[in-house]
Amino acid sequence: MKNDDQQSLTHLNYLYKQLLNEVNVGVHAIDEQGKTIIYNKKMMEIESMESNDVLGKNVLDVFSFNENQHSTLVQALKTGKVTKDVRQTYFNNKGKEITTINNTFPIMKDGKITEAVEIAKDVTQLEHVIKKNVLHKKNSSYTFNQIIGESEAFTSVIEEAKLGTRTTSSVLIVGETGTGKELFAQSIHNGSNRSSASFIAQNCAAIPESLMESLLFGTKKGAFTDAVDSPGLFEQADGGTLLLDEINSLNSALQAKLLRVIQEKSIRRIGDTKDKKVDVRIITTINEDPADILANNQIRKDLFYRLSVLTLHIPPLRERKEDIISLSREFIAKYNALFHMNIQKISDETISLLYQHDWPGNVRELEHTIEGAMNLIIDETEIKTHHLPIRFRKRYQHHGDNHASVNTAANPETPSTSKTLYAKINDVEKDYIEQVLAEAEFNITQAAKTLGISRQSLQYRIKKHKIQLLTV
């Protein structure tokens, strides 16, 4: 009987361990001395730690907290305090910043606290859902915090755009289709003192010329058959911002009227005899080279100079391919939430193919590519080359990293110049990061500052390259 009881306890212990490692929340428990006794698989993922780095060790020897912060787990052990849905930011023993939402409580036995347990949720996923809901409520109003990109060419444009939030000057945004021109326009509006007023966007190429004038300036009842009193876009945007996309598609007569509105800060509805003052900041976009548009007389020069007080040139994705990885991660997070999936990463071979593409559709094309790939995934957690559209596989796959690595393995004496460009860039990036980390004595914050990237971006690269962090 005792043997049966022992077998039953052994089996229950096995079930308990399996259950802990299957739940989608982190579980961390400490004993009376503050040493970790339970540390499940999800908690390892959240904190980027291995179980042998934490189990049996005092929690305060493994994790560190800012001066004004404390461990909710230790607090529960010492004071018996129960916390619900508390946000906590701290650092693991490698210096990585971790943010979680915790439920923490003590374990009592005979009126005495014997252990404490913390159940943690990954705040990254929660914040993504919150962000998505906020965007929906604001009719997809974007801010600079949501613009993804760390390349020098792109971040310099972001900084210029941020400076543009301080004034009411007209802004011209130049960029190819899919580069995010409207995202910049909304961010400028939401970063300015007009953020509480209306932001109205109109694609000038999407409306017939015969309707565009009444749409912009409004109509007076009786002006023509079936005409009613109707405010135009300028009146609707009064006090706020009006975005006119593809401004060069307006005909010459409308361009002249638009220039008058900008100069006089007033509009006159079609059929009306009175002018009405309007206070509107105008942001315009074009998807062609301004020099070509002016040379082809697609836009009046006097209007162009009025609209381009501040001109932002958004680089195409092919000129900032180093942003492909961070953009892809953002799109994976977006569609994980929408599709209820759990894609964790993209294979190196897949990234290599993405780097080889010129992206004529820019960021929008990349997003659709990631979305399409995730539609083809069933049980896997990684996007691989066979998930990409067939145009990628046919055009680029024979040049991919997988092919290069096979050749190198088969021919050990193959020179390094036979590597793909992506593989070579990877090697250089890894070497330089290791050098900067060593010079910074493996201080993540200092190294990230030297490299000119965020801590999160550096952590991602350390993990990608499997760089060992040493203590000195």
Sequence and secondary structure as in RCSB ss.txt:
>XXXX:A:sequence
MKNDDQQSLTHLNYLYKQLLNEVNVGVHAIDEQGKTIIYNKKMMEIESMESNDVLGKNVLDVFSFNENQHSTLVQ
ALKTGKVTKDVRQTYFNNKGKEITTINNTFPIMKDGKITEAVEIAKDVTQLEHVIKKNVLHKKNSSYTFNQIIGE
SEAFTSVIEEAKLGTRTTSSVLIVGETGTGKELFAQSIHNGSNRSSASFIAQNCAAIPESLMESLLFGTKKGAFT
DAVDSPGLFEQADGGTLLLDEINSLNSALQAKLLRVIQEKSIRRIGDTKDKKVDVRIITTINEDPADILANNQIR
KDLFYRLSVLTLHIPPLRERKEDIISLSREFIAKYNALFHMNIQKISDETISLLYQHDWPGNVRELEHTIEGAMN
LIIDETEIKTHHLPIRFRKRYQHHGDNHASVNTAANPETPSTSKTLYAKINDVEKDYIEQVLAEAEFNITQAAKT
LGISRQSLQYRIKKHKIQLLTV
>XXXX:A:secstr
 HHHHHHHHHHHHHHHHHHHHHSSSEEEEE TTSBEEEE HHHHHHHT  HHHHBTSBHHHH B  TT   HHHH
HHHH   EEEEEEEEE TT  EEEEEEEEEEEEETTEEEEEEEEEEEHHHHHHHHHHHHHHHTTS   GGG    
SHHHHHHHHHHHHGGGS   EEEE  TTS HHHHHHHHHHTSTTTTS EEEEEGGGS HHHHHHHHH B TTSST
T   B  HHHHTTTSEEEEETGGGS HHHHHHHHHHHHHSEE  BT SS EE   EEEEEESS HHHHHHTTSS 
HHHHHHHTSEEEE   GGG GGGHHHHHHHHHHHHHHHHT    EE HHHHHHHHH   TTHHHHHHHHHHHHHH
T SS SEE GGGS HHHHHHHGGGSHHHHHHHHHH TT  GGGS HHHHHHHHHHHHHHHHHHHTTT HHHHHHH
HTS HHHHHHHHHHHT      
